[in-house]
Amino acid sequence: MGGKGAQPQNNQMVQFQMEQAAKAEKKEAERKARLEKGMKSIGEIFHGKELTTPTKAKINASSVTGLTGGDLTAQYRGGVGAGGAAGETGDIGETGWTWRIAPLPADHMSGMGGFNMYEALDPQGTVHAARFTLPELLQDIEGKEYMKEVGTGEFDKDPFGDIKNKYKSSLTDLHTANITKTYNKALDEALFATARAGQRGSTTAKDVMTDIGGVNYEKQADGTFKATPYGQYGDAKMKMVGDVDKSLSDLNSQIQSAEDAAESQLYMTEDPEKAVISAQQLSANIPAVPQYNSLGDMFKPLVLGATGFYSGYQGQDALNKAGFSSGGRSPYGSGAAKTSPS
């Protein structure tokens, strides 16, 4: 007999547990929504706005969050309870749909006054459902199709694009100037050295110029010419490309580290606003000027045997007789140009 009295208490416990579970679920949904909002904002700071494309989707009523009227039920306005006022509205997630509360005509409820009726409207304002409670309303529109913008994985503009371009152009210009300077110096030394040694038109002199290098222009099938650096000059060009690539890689690593730090801040605080401020500060600290690293000795000193290479200097006359006019071009091809070969 006594067991029957426990039934209402059990029902209350079950009801309490259900309410707690609903609150926990709502809290977790709100947490996820905050994190998603923060991640989207951080992504835009470091990558730019993602391009989207319209895509068909279906309303999932169980995942709808942030509805201020979510726990409201139909109430007699002006009577017992605190029902929502007529005209209250809310968004249905990110579907573009909305709900609103519209009063029923008084005579519809036998003259008792206006009861609240929840209505679901599509983006065009067409009413698709009407029920006395919001949960029932959401269930009525479960699975309804709507259009949503889905990310394509591409972005409109890289926020760090200008800095990356500056890294590439400034380092390339600096290295090019340095290569040209040391290249011409190597040519001068080679020209004077072969003149001093009396290596007029020798195979050795030709080898020296080939080793210093320059640019070959190879005709392509379409009639155009392809420039191909060779020799020590070609090696210097490869070093330049490698250094520029490394600088850009280091820059990308700094950007990624800043983004990771901003995301960590978001997950620690679960506060999108604070995370955005942190992300903005971190992105502003990305260096706009690259560090210039000298390529070092790009052209090796001339060594053409152990005896007398630098002896027998006869001045400019000897240089001319060797076939190298002052400020002119070597008879051995583009590799001995006195100016930048590219």
VMD Tcl script that draws the C-alpha trace (Angstrom):
set ca {
  {0.00 0.00 0.00}
  {2.82 2.35 0.95}
  {4.43 1.93 -2.44}
  {1.65 3.79 -4.17}
  {2.48 7.01 -2.35}
  {5.94 7.10 -3.86}
  {4.68 7.38 -7.41}
  {4.20 11.20 -7.46}
  {7.64 11.65 -5.91}
  {9.20 9.43 -8.59}
  {7.45 11.41 -11.27}
  {8.80 14.63 -9.79}
  {12.32 13.18 -9.76}
  {12.04 12.11 -13.38}
  {10.71 15.53 -14.30}
  {13.58 17.19 -12.41}
  {16.16 15.03 -14.17}
  {14.64 15.80 -17.54}
  {14.76 19.52 -16.79}
  {18.40 19.29 -15.70}
  {19.30 17.34 -18.81}
  {17.55 19.93 -20.97}
  {19.41 22.75 -19.24}
  {22.75 20.98 -19.67}
  {22.01 20.35 -23.33}
  {21.07 23.98 -23.85}
  {24.21 25.15 -22.06}
  {26.43 22.95 -24.23}
  {24.66 24.12 -27.38}
  {25.24 27.74 -26.37}
  {28.91 26.95 -25.66}
  {29.35 25.43 -29.10}
  {27.66 28.41 -30.68}
  {30.09 30.78 -28.91}
  {33.08 28.74 -30.02}
  {31.85 28.58 -33.60}
  {31.33 32.34 -33.61}
  {34.82 32.92 -32.21}
  {36.49 30.49 -34.64}
  {34.77 32.18 -37.57}
  {35.95 35.63 -36.45}
  {39.52 34.42 -35.86}
  {39.53 32.72 -39.26}
  {38.54 35.97 -40.95}
  {41.35 37.86 -39.18}
  {44.02 35.43 -40.35}
  {42.62 34.22 -43.67}
  {40.00 36.72 -44.80}
  {36.32 36.09 -45.36}
  {35.54 32.67 -46.72}
  {33.64 32.61 -49.99}
  {30.30 30.85 -49.77}
  {27.78 29.34 -52.12}
  {23.99 28.93 -51.62}
  {23.13 25.36 -50.66}
  {19.88 23.61 -49.77}
  {19.58 22.46 -46.17}
  {16.84 21.25 -43.86}
  {15.73 22.76 -40.57}
  {16.85 20.71 -37.59}
  {14.59 21.93 -34.81}
  {16.48 20.05 -32.10}
  {19.66 22.05 -32.82}
  {17.99 25.47 -32.73}
  {19.46 27.58 -29.93}
  {19.18 31.09 -28.61}
  {15.40 31.34 -28.80}
  {14.21 33.71 -26.12}
  {10.75 32.20 -26.27}
  {11.92 28.62 -26.17}
  {10.28 27.83 -22.83}
  {7.09 29.80 -23.41}
  {3.73 28.10 -23.70}
  {0.44 29.54 -24.78}
  {-0.85 31.77 -22.02}
  {-3.97 33.81 -21.61}
  {-2.78 37.37 -22.05}
  {-4.01 39.51 -19.20}
  {-4.80 36.46 -17.10}
  {-2.74 34.01 -15.06}
  {0.88 33.46 -16.13}
  {3.43 35.48 -18.05}
  {2.98 34.58 -21.67}
  {4.90 36.42 -24.35}
  {3.39 39.63 -25.58}
  {1.85 39.70 -28.99}
  {4.37 40.77 -31.61}
  {7.42 39.09 -29.99}
  {9.69 37.55 -32.61}
  {12.85 35.45 -32.79}
  {15.19 33.83 -35.29}
  {15.10 30.11 -35.96}
  {18.81 29.44 -35.87}
  {20.61 30.60 -39.00}
  {17.89 29.40 -41.33}
  {16.55 32.81 -42.25}
  {13.22 31.69 -40.81}
  {11.61 33.47 -37.84}
  {8.87 32.82 -35.33}
  {6.46 35.35 -33.96}
  {3.62 35.53 -31.45}
  {0.32 36.67 -32.89}
  {-2.87 37.00 -30.80}
  {-5.88 35.01 -31.80}
  {-9.17 36.83 -32.32}
  {-11.12 37.04 -29.07}
  {-14.11 35.17 -30.47}
  {-11.86 32.28 -31.42}
  {-11.51 31.41 -27.76}
  {-15.16 31.86 -26.81}
  {-14.60 35.44 -25.83}
  {-11.98 34.64 -23.21}
  {-9.52 37.13 -24.65}
  {-6.45 36.63 -26.81}
  {-4.36 33.51 -26.49}
  {-0.83 33.50 -27.93}
  {-0.28 31.65 -31.16}
  {3.25 30.91 -32.33}
  {3.80 31.21 -36.08}
  {6.78 30.16 -38.22}
  {7.62 32.37 -41.20}
  {10.04 31.74 -44.06}
  {12.36 34.53 -45.34}
  {9.58 35.77 -47.61}
  {7.22 36.17 -44.64}
  {4.96 33.27 -45.54}
  {3.48 31.53 -42.48}
  {4.24 27.80 -42.61}
  {2.96 26.66 -39.23}
  {0.97 27.90 -36.23}
  {0.86 26.20 -32.82}
  {0.22 27.08 -29.18}
  {3.74 26.30 -27.98}
  {7.12 27.05 -29.52}
  {8.48 23.49 -29.17}
  {5.43 22.20 -31.03}
  {5.93 24.85 -33.68}
  {9.55 23.82 -34.23}
  {8.55 20.20 -34.57}
  {6.00 21.21 -37.20}
  {8.72 22.72 -39.40}
  {11.30 19.98 -38.77}
  {12.87 19.01 -42.09}
  {11.61 22.03 -44.01}
  {14.08 23.10 -46.69}
  {15.86 26.44 -46.62}
  {18.87 27.95 -48.37}
  {22.10 28.44 -46.43}
  {25.52 29.78 -47.38}
  {28.14 27.04 -47.22}
  {31.86 27.79 -47.17}
  {33.86 26.87 -50.27}
  {37.28 26.71 -48.59}
  {38.44 29.71 -50.63}
  {38.89 33.24 -49.34}
  {38.28 36.64 -50.87}
  {41.61 38.22 -49.86}
  {44.60 37.16 -47.80}
  {44.95 39.71 -44.93}
  {48.71 39.15 -45.04}
  {48.97 39.24 -48.84}
  {50.63 42.67 -48.91}
  {53.21 41.64 -46.32}
  {53.99 38.43 -48.22}
  {54.40 40.37 -51.47}
  {56.71 42.81 -49.70}
  {58.81 39.96 -48.33}
  {59.18 38.47 -51.79}
  {59.85 41.69 -53.70}
  {62.18 43.36 -51.18}
  {64.31 40.29 -50.59}
  {64.48 39.53 -54.31}
  {65.57 43.11 -55.06}
  {68.22 43.08 -52.33}
  {69.64 39.72 -53.39}
  {69.56 40.65 -57.08}
  {71.54 43.82 -56.40}
  {74.07 41.88 -54.34}
  {74.41 39.14 -56.95}
  {74.90 41.70 -59.74}
  {77.58 43.52 -57.74}
  {79.56 40.40 -56.87}
  {79.05 38.96 -60.36}
  {80.59 42.00 -62.02}
  {83.41 41.94 -59.48}
  {84.12 38.30 -60.34}
  {84.16 39.17 -64.05}
  {86.61 42.06 -63.46}
  {88.94 39.82 -61.52}
  {88.79 37.14 -64.17}
  {89.47 39.56 -67.02}
  {92.46 41.20 -65.36}
  {93.82 37.91 -64.09}
  {93.80 36.25 -67.52}
  {95.46 39.33 -68.97}
  {98.20 39.28 -66.34}
  {98.82 35.60 -66.95}
  {98.96 36.03 -70.70}
  {96.12 33.55 -71.15}
  {95.03 35.09 -74.44}
  {92.17 33.11 -75.94}
  {93.20 30.07 -73.95}
  {90.99 27.16 -73.04}
  {91.67 28.02 -69.42}
  {90.24 31.52 -69.87}
  {87.13 30.06 -71.48}
  {86.73 27.62 -68.60}
  {87.01 30.46 -66.12}
  {84.18 32.36 -67.79}
  {82.04 29.25 -68.06}
  {82.57 28.54 -64.38}
  {81.56 32.08 -63.39}
  {78.52 31.57 -65.54}
  {75.71 33.79 -66.72}
  {72.52 33.16 -68.67}
  {71.89 30.97 -71.68}
  {68.90 31.76 -73.88}
  {67.41 28.62 -75.39}
  {64.89 28.91 -78.20}
  {61.63 27.10 -77.51}
  {59.29 25.34 -79.90}
  {56.92 28.31 -79.88}
  {59.68 30.67 -80.98}
  {60.24 32.26 -77.57}
  {63.50 32.09 -75.63}
  {63.96 30.56 -72.22}
  {66.57 32.15 -69.91}
  {68.59 29.55 -68.01}
  {71.18 30.74 -65.46}
  {74.28 28.54 -65.26}
  {77.60 28.29 -63.46}
  {78.26 30.11 -60.21}
  {75.78 32.76 -61.29}
  {73.09 30.07 -61.60}
  {74.00 28.74 -58.14}
  {73.66 32.26 -56.71}
  {70.22 32.60 -58.27}
  {69.16 29.29 -56.71}
  {70.43 30.49 -53.32}
  {68.38 33.64 -53.72}
  {65.18 31.70 -54.47}
  {65.86 29.42 -51.52}
  {66.33 32.31 -49.11}
  {63.15 34.06 -50.28}
  {61.18 30.83 -49.95}
  {62.55 30.26 -46.45}
  {61.61 33.80 -45.39}
  {58.06 33.31 -46.67}
  {57.89 29.94 -44.90}
  {59.04 31.55 -41.64}
  {56.40 34.26 -42.10}
  {53.66 31.68 -42.62}
  {54.83 29.85 -39.49}
  {54.57 33.07 -37.46}
  {51.06 33.67 -38.79}
  {50.03 30.11 -37.95}
  {51.47 30.39 -34.44}
  {49.54 33.62 -33.86}
  {46.32 31.98 -35.07}
  {46.91 28.96 -32.82}
  {47.42 31.27 -29.83}
  {44.18 33.12 -30.59}
  {42.25 29.85 -30.83}
  {43.74 28.67 -27.53}
  {42.59 31.92 -25.95}
  {39.09 31.29 -27.29}
  {38.85 27.77 -25.85}
  {40.29 28.89 -22.51}
  {37.83 31.74 -22.04}
  {34.95 30.66 -24.32}
  {34.52 34.38 -24.92}
  {34.41 35.26 -28.65}
  {34.87 38.99 -28.01}
  {38.04 38.53 -25.97}
  {39.38 36.02 -28.49}
  {38.85 38.46 -31.35}
  {40.72 41.22 -29.49}
  {43.56 38.80 -28.81}
  {43.63 37.69 -32.44}
  {43.77 41.29 -33.65}
  {46.69 42.05 -31.32}
  {48.57 38.92 -32.37}
  {48.05 39.59 -36.08}
  {49.27 43.18 -35.65}
  {52.57 41.84 -34.28}
  {53.42 39.96 -37.48}
  {56.63 41.64 -38.77}
  {56.00 43.63 -41.93}
  {59.73 43.79 -42.82}
  {61.68 40.60 -43.53}
  {65.11 39.87 -42.12}
  {67.77 40.09 -44.83}
  {70.31 37.27 -44.77}
  {73.37 37.73 -46.96}
  {74.03 34.87 -49.35}
  {77.73 35.06 -48.50}
  {80.52 34.42 -51.01}
  {78.65 33.47 -54.15}
  {81.62 33.52 -56.54}
  {84.73 31.53 -55.72}
  {88.21 33.13 -55.95}
  {90.02 32.38 -59.19}
  {92.66 29.66 -59.00}
  {94.12 28.57 -62.34}
  {97.13 26.57 -61.34}
  {99.91 27.05 -58.84}
  {102.40 29.10 -60.82}
  {102.46 32.62 -62.05}
  {98.76 33.22 -62.61}
  {98.91 36.72 -61.16}
  {102.37 37.50 -62.51}
  {103.27 39.28 -65.71}
  {100.76 42.12 -65.34}
  {101.09 44.39 -68.35}
  {98.34 46.91 -67.64}
  {95.35 47.69 -69.78}
  {97.25 47.03 -72.99}
  {97.65 43.38 -72.02}
  {93.98 43.22 -71.19}
  {93.07 44.56 -74.62}
  {95.40 42.10 -76.35}
  {93.75 39.29 -74.42}
  {90.50 40.26 -76.05}
  {88.87 42.06 -73.13}
  {88.22 45.75 -73.63}
  {87.62 47.94 -70.59}
  {83.95 47.88 -69.63}
  {83.19 45.66 -72.61}
  {81.87 42.17 -73.12}
  {83.85 38.96 -73.06}
  {84.31 37.13 -76.36}
  {83.30 34.00 -74.49}
  {79.57 34.68 -74.45}
  {76.96 36.07 -72.09}
  {78.70 34.59 -69.05}
  {81.28 37.38 -69.08}
  {78.91 40.32 -69.35}
  {80.03 43.34 -67.30}
  {76.43 44.05 -66.27}
  {73.70 42.00 -64.71}
  {72.91 39.03 -66.97}
  {69.23 39.03 -66.17}
}
mol new
graphics top color blue
foreach p $ca { graphics top sphere $p radius 0.5 }
foreach p [lrange $ca 0 end-1] q [lrange $ca 1 end] { graphics top cylinder $p $q radius 0.2 }
display resetview
